[in-house]
Amino acid sequence: MKDEIREKIQKNSKATYQEIFGKLLVSISIIIILLIVSAIFGFIFS
């Protein structure tokens, strides 16, 4: 019984880590894309 609970907790923590990491990756990629787009527009209009 205790082992089952432990396994569930480990699986849940892994899932939350993946969610946090995924959100971080998405936000970082959005920031990078915005920086690239603004750099391109600045280069074109300057």
Secondary structure, DSSP 8 states (H G I E B T S, - for coil): -HHHHHHHHHHHHHHHHHHHHHHHHHHHHHHHHHHHHHHHHHHHH-
